[in-house]
Amino acid sequence: MAGLGVATSGWPGAGLLARVSGPPAYFGLHPFIEAHPEAVFIRKTTAARKNDLDGKKQEAFELARRIFTLRHTPGIPLSHKFAIKPNLTATDGTGLRYAIITDPYVVEGLVAGMRQVGIGAESIYVRDGLWLDQPGIGYREMAQRSGAHYDDSESRDPASKECPDGVVFRRTKYLGPFNYPDCHLLNVSKMKAHGMGLTLCVKNL
């Protein structure tokens, strides 16, 4: 490779090649996933057991490493915000062991994968509900380890949306930065979410 670099340094197009092959500036999904929006992908994990914390985090990191990409062609600018929606329900007095929540170690692995692609921690938000924190479920600690926003006030202002044809509500609130300009949703449903990994986590967004 070093020899190739020396050999091409005098090539008239070398400067153009350097400009084209500079650091990718856009974030996207694997091309096969984007080409098949109707598909469902199933990945068998190798975590030894349900409480294998490092194993779950590593599996989520490997998943993120396979589905998230950088690209030169237009996609999502790395400067945009990314809001992760786990499922944080039925947690009062139950703690992490019994709560109906998306596993924080899985979310941490996804955050690590996004950061490796090139998204800064300051652009990643973990939100569910209008509360600041739900103690005992591990998300505050996860945010401290990963650097993602969770129990701070950054982009947390609730906004209202009119629902003129609504049956139950004619107006509903949602939490920032969901639905903000230049913000993208990552819906996470895994493990202790209604007892399975297929719950409709964004049914109320």
CYANA upper distance limits for C-alpha pairs under 8 A (distance plus 0.5 A):
  1 MET  CA      5 GLY  CA      6.75
  2 ALA  CA      6 VAL  CA      6.93
  3 GLY  CA      7 ALA  CA      6.61
  4 LEU  CA      8 THR  CA      6.63
  5 GLY  CA      9 SER  CA      6.50
  6 VAL  CA     10 GLY  CA      8.38
  7 ALA  CA     11 TRP  CA      8.42
  8 THR  CA     14 ALA  CA      7.16
  9 SER  CA     14 ALA  CA      6.74
 10 GLY  CA     14 ALA  CA      7.64
 13 GLY  CA     17 LEU  CA      6.68
 14 ALA  CA     18 ALA  CA      6.73
 15 GLY  CA     19 ARG  CA      6.88
 16 LEU  CA     20 VAL  CA      6.73
 17 LEU  CA     21 SER  CA      6.44
 18 ALA  CA     22 GLY  CA      6.51
 21 SER  CA     72 HIS  CA      8.48
 23 PRO  CA     72 HIS  CA      8.32
 24 PRO  CA     70 LEU  CA      6.36
 24 PRO  CA     71 ARG  CA      5.60
 24 PRO  CA     72 HIS  CA      5.23
 25 ALA  CA     70 LEU  CA      7.60
 25 ALA  CA     71 ARG  CA      7.07
 25 ALA  CA     72 HIS  CA      6.53
 25 ALA  CA     77 PRO  CA      6.76
 25 ALA  CA     78 LEU  CA      6.89
 26 TYR  CA     70 LEU  CA      6.12
 26 TYR  CA     71 ARG  CA      5.76
 26 TYR  CA     72 HIS  CA      6.75
 26 TYR  CA     73 THR  CA      7.61
 26 TYR  CA     74 PRO  CA      6.73
 26 TYR  CA     75 GLY  CA      5.59
 26 TYR  CA     76 ILE  CA      5.67
 26 TYR  CA     77 PRO  CA      5.16
 26 TYR  CA     78 LEU  CA      6.22
 27 PHE  CA     68 PHE  CA      7.77
 27 PHE  CA     69 THR  CA      6.42
 27 PHE  CA     70 LEU  CA      5.29
 27 PHE  CA     71 ARG  CA      6.83
 27 PHE  CA     75 GLY  CA      6.23
 27 PHE  CA     76 ILE  CA      5.39
 27 PHE  CA     77 PRO  CA      6.60
 27 PHE  CA     78 LEU  CA      6.54
 27 PHE  CA    117 VAL  CA      8.37
 28 GLY  CA     68 PHE  CA      6.38
 28 GLY  CA     69 THR  CA      5.77
 28 GLY  CA     70 LEU  CA      6.69
 28 GLY  CA     71 ARG  CA      7.66
 28 GLY  CA     75 GLY  CA      6.29
 28 GLY  CA     76 ILE  CA      6.73
 29 LEU  CA     33 ILE  CA      6.97
 29 LEU  CA     34 GLU  CA      6.76
 29 LEU  CA     67 ILE  CA      5.99
 29 LEU  CA     68 PHE  CA      5.22
 29 LEU  CA     69 THR  CA      6.12
 30 HIS  CA     34 GLU  CA      6.94
 30 HIS  CA     66 ARG  CA      7.78
 30 HIS  CA     67 ILE  CA      5.54
 30 HIS  CA     68 PHE  CA      6.43
 30 HIS  CA     69 THR  CA      6.48
 31 PRO  CA     35 ALA  CA      6.55
 32 PHE  CA     36 HIS  CA      6.80
 33 ILE  CA     37 PRO  CA      6.88
 33 ILE  CA     39 ALA  CA      8.24
 33 ILE  CA     67 ILE  CA      8.10
 45 THR  CA     59 GLU  CA      6.87
 46 THR  CA     55 GLY  CA      7.94
 46 THR  CA     59 GLU  CA      7.87
 47 ALA  CA     52 ASP  CA      6.74
 47 ALA  CA     55 GLY  CA      5.22
 47 ALA  CA     56 LYS  CA      6.25
 47 ALA  CA     59 GLU  CA      7.65
 48 ALA  CA     52 ASP  CA      6.61
 48 ALA  CA     55 GLY  CA      7.48
 52 ASP  CA     56 LYS  CA      6.67
 53 LEU  CA     57 LYS  CA      6.80
 53 LEU  CA    105 TYR  CA      6.74
 54 ASP  CA     58 GLN  CA      6.56
 54 ASP  CA    105 TYR  CA      8.03
 55 GLY  CA     59 GLU  CA      6.65
 56 LYS  CA     60 ALA  CA      6.81
 56 LYS  CA    105 TYR  CA      6.71
 56 LYS  CA    106 VAL  CA      6.19
 56 LYS  CA    109 GLY  CA      8.14
 57 LYS  CA     61 PHE  CA      6.70
 57 LYS  CA    105 TYR  CA      5.43
 57 LYS  CA    106 VAL  CA      5.44
 57 LYS  CA    107 VAL  CA      8.05
 57 LYS  CA    108 GLU  CA      6.79
 57 LYS  CA    109 GLY  CA      4.88
 57 LYS  CA    110 LEU  CA      8.30
 58 GLN  CA     62 GLU  CA      6.64
 58 GLN  CA    109 GLY  CA      6.52
 59 GLU  CA     63 LEU  CA      6.71
 59 GLU  CA    106 VAL  CA      8.13
 59 GLU  CA    109 GLY  CA      7.73
 60 ALA  CA     64 ALA  CA      6.68
 60 ALA  CA    106 VAL  CA      5.82
 60 ALA  CA    107 VAL  CA      7.80
 60 ALA  CA    108 GLU  CA      8.36
 60 ALA  CA    109 GLY  CA      5.17
 60 ALA  CA    110 LEU  CA      5.84
 60 ALA  CA    113 GLY  CA      8.32
 61 PHE  CA     65 ARG  CA      6.59
 61 PHE  CA    106 VAL  CA      8.47
 61 PHE  CA    109 GLY  CA      4.80
 61 PHE  CA    110 LEU  CA      5.74
 61 PHE  CA    111 VAL  CA      8.23
 61 PHE  CA    112 ALA  CA      6.71
 61 PHE  CA    113 GLY  CA      5.42
 62 GLU  CA     66 ARG  CA      6.84
 62 GLU  CA    109 GLY  CA      8.48
 62 GLU  CA    113 GLY  CA      7.81
 63 LEU  CA     67 ILE  CA      6.84
 63 LEU  CA    110 LEU  CA      8.08
 63 LEU  CA    113 GLY  CA      8.46
 64 ALA  CA     68 PHE  CA      6.17
 64 ALA  CA    109 GLY  CA      8.26
 64 ALA  CA    110 LEU  CA      6.08
 64 ALA  CA    113 GLY  CA      5.46
 64 ALA  CA    114 MET  CA      7.20
 65 ARG  CA     69 THR  CA      8.19
 65 ARG  CA    113 GLY  CA      6.04
 65 ARG  CA    114 MET  CA      8.28
 65 ARG  CA    117 VAL  CA      8.19
 68 PHE  CA    113 GLY  CA      8.41
 68 PHE  CA    114 MET  CA      7.67
 68 PHE  CA    117 VAL  CA      7.63
 69 THR  CA    117 VAL  CA      7.07
 70 LEU  CA    117 VAL  CA      7.02
 70 LEU  CA    118 GLY  CA      8.41
 71 ARG  CA     75 GLY  CA      7.86
 76 ILE  CA     80 HIS  CA      7.67
 78 LEU  CA    118 GLY  CA      7.60
 78 LEU  CA    119 ILE  CA      6.21
 78 LEU  CA    120 GLY  CA      8.48
 79 SER  CA    119 ILE  CA      8.11
 79 SER  CA    123 SER  CA      7.78
 80 HIS  CA    123 SER  CA      7.29
 80 HIS  CA    182 ASP  CA      5.83
 80 HIS  CA    183 CYS  CA      6.37
 80 HIS  CA    184 HIS  CA      8.18
 81 LYS  CA    123 SER  CA      5.24
 81 LYS  CA    124 ILE  CA      6.66
 81 LYS  CA    125 TYR  CA      8.13
 81 LYS  CA    177 PRO  CA      8.24
 81 LYS  CA    182 ASP  CA      6.81
 81 LYS  CA    183 CYS  CA      5.00
 81 LYS  CA    184 HIS  CA      6.81
 82 PHE  CA    123 SER  CA      6.56
 82 PHE  CA    124 ILE  CA      5.46
 82 PHE  CA    125 TYR  CA      6.69
 82 PHE  CA    183 CYS  CA      6.04
 82 PHE  CA    184 HIS  CA      5.36
 82 PHE  CA    185 LEU  CA      6.52
 82 PHE  CA    186 LEU  CA      7.52
 83 ALA  CA    124 ILE  CA      6.49
 83 ALA  CA    125 TYR  CA      5.16
 83 ALA  CA    126 VAL  CA      6.40
 83 ALA  CA    127 ARG  CA      7.53
 83 ALA  CA    177 PRO  CA      7.12
 83 ALA  CA    178 PHE  CA      6.84
 83 ALA  CA    183 CYS  CA      7.36
 83 ALA  CA    184 HIS  CA      6.52
 83 ALA  CA    185 LEU  CA      5.48
 83 ALA  CA    186 LEU  CA      6.51
 84 ILE  CA    124 ILE  CA      7.88
 84 ILE  CA    125 TYR  CA      6.39
 84 ILE  CA    126 VAL  CA      5.27
 84 ILE  CA    127 ARG  CA      6.89
 84 ILE  CA    185 LEU  CA      6.51
 84 ILE  CA    186 LEU  CA      5.18
 84 ILE  CA    187 ASN  CA      6.44
 84 ILE  CA    188 VAL  CA      7.39
 85 LYS  CA    126 VAL  CA      6.66
 85 LYS  CA    127 ARG  CA      6.14
 85 LYS  CA    128 ASP  CA      6.55
 85 LYS  CA    185 LEU  CA      7.69
 85 LYS  CA    186 LEU  CA      6.67
 85 LYS  CA    187 ASN  CA      5.43
 85 LYS  CA    188 VAL  CA      6.29
 85 LYS  CA    201 CYS  CA      7.96
 85 LYS  CA    202 VAL  CA      7.93
 86 PRO  CA    101 ILE  CA      7.76
 86 PRO  CA    102 THR  CA      5.92
 86 PRO  CA    107 VAL  CA      8.26
 86 PRO  CA    126 VAL  CA      7.83
 86 PRO  CA    127 ARG  CA      7.67
 86 PRO  CA    128 ASP  CA      7.12
 86 PRO  CA    187 ASN  CA      7.02
 86 PRO  CA    188 VAL  CA      5.39
 86 PRO  CA    189 SER  CA      6.71
 86 PRO  CA    201 CYS  CA      7.53
 87 ASN  CA    100 ILE  CA      7.98
 87 ASN  CA    101 ILE  CA      5.48
 87 ASN  CA    102 THR  CA      5.61
 87 ASN  CA    128 ASP  CA      7.38
 87 ASN  CA    188 VAL  CA      7.76
 87 ASN  CA    189 SER  CA      7.02
 87 ASN  CA    193 ALA  CA      6.70
 87 ASN  CA    201 CYS  CA      6.35
 88 LEU  CA    100 ILE  CA      7.18
 88 LEU  CA    101 ILE  CA      5.08
 88 LEU  CA    102 THR  CA      7.07
 88 LEU  CA    128 ASP  CA      6.81
 88 LEU  CA    129 GLY  CA      8.48
 89 THR  CA     99 ALA  CA      7.72
 89 THR  CA    100 ILE  CA      6.13
 89 THR  CA    101 ILE  CA      6.46
 90 ALA  CA     94 THR  CA      8.22
 90 ALA  CA     99 ALA  CA      6.41
 90 ALA  CA    100 ILE  CA      6.16
 90 ALA  CA    101 ILE  CA      8.25
 91 THR  CA     95 GLY  CA      6.72
 91 THR  CA     96 LEU  CA      8.20
 91 THR  CA     98 TYR  CA      8.37
 91 THR  CA     99 ALA  CA      5.36
 91 THR  CA    100 ILE  CA      7.14
 91 THR  CA    101 ILE  CA      8.11
 91 THR  CA    134 GLN  CA      7.81
 91 THR  CA    137 ILE  CA      7.82
 92 ASP  CA    134 GLN  CA      8.31
 94 THR  CA     98 TYR  CA      5.98
 94 THR  CA     99 ALA  CA      6.00
 94 THR  CA    136 GLY  CA      8.43
 95 GLY  CA     99 ALA  CA      6.33
 95 GLY  CA    135 PRO  CA      8.12
 95 GLY  CA    136 GLY  CA      5.23
 95 GLY  CA    137 ILE  CA      5.70
 96 LEU  CA    101 ILE  CA      8.35
 96 LEU  CA    136 GLY  CA      6.58
 96 LEU  CA    137 ILE  CA      4.75
 96 LEU  CA    138 GLY  CA      7.14
 99 ALA  CA    137 ILE  CA      7.93
 99 ALA  CA    192 LYS  CA      7.75
100 ILE  CA    192 LYS  CA      5.66
100 ILE  CA    193 ALA  CA      5.67
100 ILE  CA    194 HIS  CA      6.37
100 ILE  CA    195 GLY  CA      7.60
101 ILE  CA    191 MET  CA      8.37
101 ILE  CA    192 LYS  CA      5.69
101 ILE  CA    193 ALA  CA      5.49
101 ILE  CA    194 HIS  CA      8.22
102 THR  CA    106 VAL  CA      8.22
102 THR  CA    107 VAL  CA      8.18
102 THR  CA    188 VAL  CA      7.59
102 THR  CA    189 SER  CA      6.41
102 THR  CA    190 LYS  CA      5.76
102 THR  CA    191 MET  CA      6.79
102 THR  CA    192 LYS  CA      6.14
102 THR  CA    193 ALA  CA      5.97
103 ASP  CA    107 VAL  CA      7.12
103 ASP  CA    190 LYS  CA      7.08
103 ASP  CA    191 MET  CA      7.10
103 ASP  CA    192 LYS  CA      7.11
104 PRO  CA    108 GLU  CA      6.53
104 PRO  CA    137 ILE  CA      8.35
104 PRO  CA    138 GLY  CA      6.75
104 PRO  CA    139 TYR  CA      6.36
104 PRO  CA    142 MET  CA      6.94
105 TYR  CA    109 GLY  CA      6.71
105 TYR  CA    142 MET  CA      7.78
106 VAL  CA    110 LEU  CA      6.92
106 VAL  CA    190 LYS  CA      8.32
107 VAL  CA    111 VAL  CA      6.71
107 VAL  CA    188 VAL  CA      8.11
108 GLU  CA    112 ALA  CA      6.68
108 GLU  CA    142 MET  CA      6.78
108 GLU  CA    143 ALA  CA      8.38
108 GLU  CA    146 SER  CA      6.94
109 GLY  CA    113 GLY  CA      6.74
110 LEU  CA    114 MET  CA      6.71
111 VAL  CA    115 ARG  CA      6.64
111 VAL  CA    121 ALA  CA      8.44
111 VAL  CA    124 ILE  CA      8.07
111 VAL  CA    146 SER  CA      7.42
111 VAL  CA    148 ALA  CA      8.04
112 ALA  CA    116 GLN  CA      6.67
112 ALA  CA    146 SER  CA      7.46
113 GLY  CA    117 VAL  CA      6.94
114 MET  CA    118 GLY  CA      7.14
114 MET  CA    119 ILE  CA      6.27
115 ARG  CA    119 ILE  CA      5.26
115 ARG  CA    120 GLY  CA      6.30
115 ARG  CA    121 ALA  CA      7.07
119 ILE  CA    123 SER  CA      7.31
119 ILE  CA    124 ILE  CA      8.26
120 GLY  CA    124 ILE  CA      7.60
121 ALA  CA    146 SER  CA      7.81
121 ALA  CA    147 GLY  CA      5.81
121 ALA  CA    148 ALA  CA      5.62
121 ALA  CA    149 HIS  CA      8.23
122 GLU  CA    147 GLY  CA      7.64
122 GLU  CA    148 ALA  CA      6.86
122 GLU  CA    149 HIS  CA      7.48
123 SER  CA    148 ALA  CA      8.07
124 ILE  CA    148 ALA  CA      5.74
124 ILE  CA    149 HIS  CA      6.73
125 TYR  CA    148 ALA  CA      6.17
125 TYR  CA    149 HIS  CA      5.10
125 TYR  CA    150 TYR  CA      6.68
125 TYR  CA    177 PRO  CA      8.21
126 VAL  CA    148 ALA  CA      7.44
126 VAL  CA    149 HIS  CA      6.55
126 VAL  CA    150 TYR  CA      5.69
127 ARG  CA    150 TYR  CA      6.90
127 ARG  CA    175 LEU  CA      8.00
128 ASP  CA    175 LEU  CA      8.16
129 GLY  CA    174 TYR  CA      8.44
129 GLY  CA    175 LEU  CA      7.42
130 LEU  CA    158 PRO  CA      7.84
130 LEU  CA    174 TYR  CA      8.30
130 LEU  CA    175 LEU  CA      6.68
132 LEU  CA    150 TYR  CA      8.01
132 LEU  CA    151 ASP  CA      5.46
132 LEU  CA    152 ASP  CA      7.62
133 ASP  CA    140 ARG  CA      7.70
133 ASP  CA    150 TYR  CA      8.13
133 ASP  CA    151 ASP  CA      6.06
134 GLN  CA    139 TYR  CA      8.37
135 PRO  CA    140 ARG  CA      8.09
138 GLY  CA    142 MET  CA      6.57
139 TYR  CA    143 ALA  CA      6.57
139 TYR  CA    150 TYR  CA      7.96
140 ARG  CA    144 GLN  CA      6.83
140 ARG  CA    150 TYR  CA      7.19
140 ARG  CA    151 ASP  CA      7.22
141 GLU  CA    145 ARG  CA      6.79
142 MET  CA    146 SER  CA      6.56
143 ALA  CA    147 GLY  CA      5.84
143 ALA  CA    148 ALA  CA      5.52
143 ALA  CA    149 HIS  CA      6.85
143 ALA  CA    150 TYR  CA      6.58
144 GLN  CA    148 ALA  CA      7.84
149 HIS  CA    154 GLU  CA      7.82
152 ASP  CA    156 ARG  CA      8.32
153 SER  CA    157 ASP  CA      8.27
155 SER  CA    176 GLY  CA      5.83
155 SER  CA    177 PRO  CA      5.79
156 ARG  CA    175 LEU  CA      6.57
156 ARG  CA    176 GLY  CA      5.01
156 ARG  CA    177 PRO  CA      6.74
157 ASP  CA    175 LEU  CA      6.76
157 ASP  CA    176 GLY  CA      5.88
157 ASP  CA    177 PRO  CA      8.22
158 PRO  CA    173 LYS  CA      6.76
158 PRO  CA    174 TYR  CA      5.97
158 PRO  CA    175 LEU  CA      4.87
158 PRO  CA    176 GLY  CA      6.16
159 ALA  CA    173 LYS  CA      5.93
159 ALA  CA    174 TYR  CA      6.00
159 ALA  CA    175 LEU  CA      6.88
159 ALA  CA    176 GLY  CA      7.61
160 SER  CA    171 ARG  CA      7.16
160 SER  CA    172 THR  CA      6.04
160 SER  CA    173 LYS  CA      4.80
160 SER  CA    174 TYR  CA      6.90
161 LYS  CA    171 ARG  CA      6.15
161 LYS  CA    172 THR  CA      5.98
161 LYS  CA    173 LYS  CA      6.75
161 LYS  CA    174 TYR  CA      8.32
162 GLU  CA    170 ARG  CA      6.54
162 GLU  CA    171 ARG  CA      4.97
162 GLU  CA    172 THR  CA      7.13
163 CYS  CA    169 PHE  CA      7.44
163 CYS  CA    170 ARG  CA      5.05
163 CYS  CA    171 ARG  CA      5.72
163 CYS  CA    172 THR  CA      7.72
164 PRO  CA    170 ARG  CA      5.95
164 PRO  CA    171 ARG  CA      8.14
165 ASP  CA    170 ARG  CA      7.43
166 GLY  CA    170 ARG  CA      5.54
166 GLY  CA    171 ARG  CA      8.40
174 TYR  CA    178 PHE  CA      7.58
174 TYR  CA    205 LEU  CA      7.13
176 GLY  CA    180 TYR  CA      7.26
177 PRO  CA    183 CYS  CA      7.20
178 PHE  CA    183 CYS  CA      7.17
178 PHE  CA    184 HIS  CA      7.95
178 PHE  CA    185 LEU  CA      7.40
179 ASN  CA    183 CYS  CA      6.99
179 ASN  CA    184 HIS  CA      8.16
187 ASN  CA    201 CYS  CA      7.44
187 ASN  CA    202 VAL  CA      7.42
188 VAL  CA    201 CYS  CA      7.66
189 SER  CA    193 ALA  CA      6.74
189 SER  CA    197 GLY  CA      5.92
189 SER  CA    198 LEU  CA      6.89
189 SER  CA    199 THR  CA      6.93
189 SER  CA    200 LEU  CA      8.14
189 SER  CA    201 CYS  CA      6.68
190 LYS  CA    196 MET  CA      7.24
190 LYS  CA    197 GLY  CA      4.71
190 LYS  CA    198 LEU  CA      7.75
191 MET  CA    195 GLY  CA      6.99
191 MET  CA    196 MET  CA      5.65
191 MET  CA    197 GLY  CA      5.42
192 LYS  CA    196 MET  CA      6.51
192 LYS  CA    197 GLY  CA      7.74
193 ALA  CA    197 GLY  CA      6.59
193 ALA  CA    198 LEU  CA      8.25
193 ALA  CA    199 THR  CA      6.86
194 HIS  CA    199 THR  CA      6.81
